[in-house]
Amino acid sequence: MNTNQKAIEIFEQNEYEEAMELFQQAVHESRDVQSLNNLAWMHLYEEEDDDKALELIKEAVKMNPSSYFPYNILGEIYIRQEQWKEAKEALRKSISIQISNEAHHNLAVAYYNLGEFEEASEFFLQAAGDSDNTMYNHVKCLIDLGRTTEAKEKLDVFNEKSDDFVGEIDVADLYVELNCYKEAIQWFEKGYKEYGKSPYWIGRFVYALFKTNNFSRINEVIQEAIEEKEEVIEDVKKEEVEENWTENDKKELIEEYMGENDKYKKMIEFITSGYVPQLDFETYSTGACYLFGCKRHNHPEYQK
């Protein structure tokens, strides 16, 4: 058993520090694509040290690897660092070697943030599952492109029973973007008791209700949000302070919650005066196991 195999075996046993030492030892023994890639992956996923991971994976990529693993790692790091052009270049190289859902998704993220929505839409679709976050991103791209009929057709078949279902409030949000307020309200109601209330999505819900003139439900929703938050504030006030939960911490949290309640109390006034709550939309990178020699994922060791 070589050093890399030992490192992975120890890592599988959750002996993290010893595994990390072995991955580092493998690099000292031979600075090749496999050892550099695997140590970079550990720094990226376990240490959350993007800079160190980037340094290592750049060295691996200079060796012109025949595997897509290093390019996926490089692309993901660039996405995290919002270096969209560099990410696009790395991920296109990855796909030229071997197609993967992760590369397609992350390439779509790069394109989206470069304002290239047509390409983003295409690559999100290639990575999308049943009603998941990637399909949600694809529909958002269609909306941005003005392809609203196609967007609604795809949103209409979102399946809340899907294993990777994005969530009721997220679906409702896109219906609001499509000005389909009745459908938005249906989805907001589905998620109403499942989600913790926040001024963001309650504001979007209230806006949809306002657009359908459902003022009685608006009053109910806002009143319930205020009452729930007041209960939470009272609970926080009763909490005993300790070393990691000081009086100042309590004060700051109570002020934050009171600020949220102020937003609820002013919500009707804002929306009736023409305020439109904007969609909060962000793209995120995705990843996977890119460890050469990982038996759990049937990854062979690196072959030149």
Protein Blocks (a to p, Z undefined) as FASTA:
>chain_A
ZZklmmmmmmmnopaklmmmmmmmmmmmoccfklmmmmmmmmmmmnopaklmmmmmmmmm
mnopabfklmmmmmmmmmmnopaklmmmmmmmmmmmogcfklmmmmmmmmmmnopaklmm
mmmmmmpcehiaklmmmmmmmmmnopamlmmmmmmmpcfkbmklgbjklmmmmmmmnopa
klmmmmmmmmmmmpccdfklmmmmmmmmmmnopaklmmmmmmmmmmmmmmmmmmmmmpcc
dfklcfklmmmmmmmmmmmmmmmmmmmmmmmnopacddddddddddddfbehiaklopac
ddZZ
